Amino acid sequence: MVDLINPYFVYIVANIPRGALYTEVTNNLPERAYQHRYGLSESFSKRYKLKLLVYYEIHLRIEDAFSEKSRLSDGNGATNFV
């Protein structure tokens, strides 16, 4: 489904200097970036202190966003490249 008002974002957060990266999809990037920065979600990103938004892409279809996430990550959110 194409939603021009509420696009979907594929984003990567990191914990420089350790080098861990995490890839995810959201339709509210400012809120998710805030949650990562302040450790408000119980997840891989909180455990590894992934607080820095380092990359994002905008997609109009959720299917495209998840396809891109799959391309960038191993399926669990850990990113395949550095």
Summary of the structure (lengths in Angstrom):
residues: 82
radius of gyration: 12.3
end to end distance: 31.5
largest distance: 38.2
contacts: 218
relative contact order: 0.29
helix: 29%
strand: 32%
